[in-house]
């Protein structure tokens, strides 16, 4: 019971969490040869859904310039990014359940719903413009000594500061 209380129930320090994430990122790169990227998987899911509706993406500017990076034999739903995204979602669910932190929350107002949807859309759009979210553009970039990771970090913190100011002014 002491193990459960210490390891599962109580929150870990940021240092412990950071070390574990770094080790998992190294293991991922070692075995797959790919860095941890979240939004690429969501891009492929969206393209897979659009493809099911009959939309042809091969002539779109994004895919003509950047390609789709899927290895031979992979599809929009059958690829390593889908496995990673599902593992992150499932791991977060398991962690929340084990720590008794999982809750269904009622949406307080239509205003909150609109802001949440608008924020999600802007985050998704911004992550594709920057070719990655905070995982690919920050977490995988800075350890590999990429300058764009540091630029991303500066603007991420500036954006978070502005977002907090807007949140407190208009929603709280």
C-alpha positions, 0 to 999 in steps of 0.5 A, spaced: 500 500 500 505 504 501 508 503 494 501 505 491 501 511 495 508 513 493 508 512 486 501 512 483 497 516 488 501 522 489 504 526 484 511 526 481 516 532 481 517 535 475 524 533 475 522 525 475 517 526 470 522 530 466 527 524 466 522 519 465 519 523 459 526 524 456 528 516 457 522 514 453 523 519 448 530 516 447 527 509 447 522 511 442 528 514 437 532 508 438 527 503 436 523 507 431 528 512 428 523 517 429 522 523 434 516 523 438 510 527 434 503 528 436 500 532 431 502 528 425 498 522 427 492 527 428 493 530 421 493 523 418 487 521 422 484 527 419 486 526 412 484 518 413 477 521 415 477 526 409 479 520 404 473 516 406 469 522 404 472 521 397 477 528 398 483 527 394 489 530 398 495 528 393 494 535 390 494 539 396 500 544 397 502 541 404 502 534 401 506 536 395 511 540 398 512 536 405 509 529 403 506 525 408 512 521 411 508 515 411 513 509 410 511 504 405 505 499 407 503 504 412 496 508 411 493 514 415 490 510 420 496 504 420 502 508 422 507 509 428 504 516 430 497 512 431 500 507 435 504 513 439 497 517 440 493 512 442 498 510 447 499 517 450 491 517 450 490 510 454 496 512 458 493 518 461 487 515 462 490 509 466 494 514 470 488 518 472 484 512 474 490 509 478 490 516 481 483 517 482 483 523 478 478 521 473 472 526 472 467 527 467 466 535 468 459 538 466 460 544 461 459 550 465 456 555 459 456 555 452 461 561 452 466 556 455 464 551 450 465 556 444 472 558 447 474 551 448 473 549 441 476 555 438 482 554 442 483 547 440 482 549 433 487 555 433 492 550 437 491 545 432 492 550 426 498 553 429 501 546 431 501 545 423 504 551 421 509 550 426 510 543 424 509 540 430 506 542 437 510 543 444 512 535 443 515 536 436 517 543 436 520 544 443 521 537 447 524 533 441 527 540 438 531 543 444 535 536 446 537 535 439 540 542 439 535 545 434 535 553 434 527 553 432 526 549 439 529 555 443 525 560 438 519 556 439 520 556 447 520 563 447 514 564 443 510 559 447 511 562 453 509 569 451 503 566 448 501 562 454 502 569 458 497 572 453 493 566 454 492 567 461 491 574 461 485 573 456 483 567 460 482 571 467 479 577 463 474 574 459 472 567 462 474 567 470 
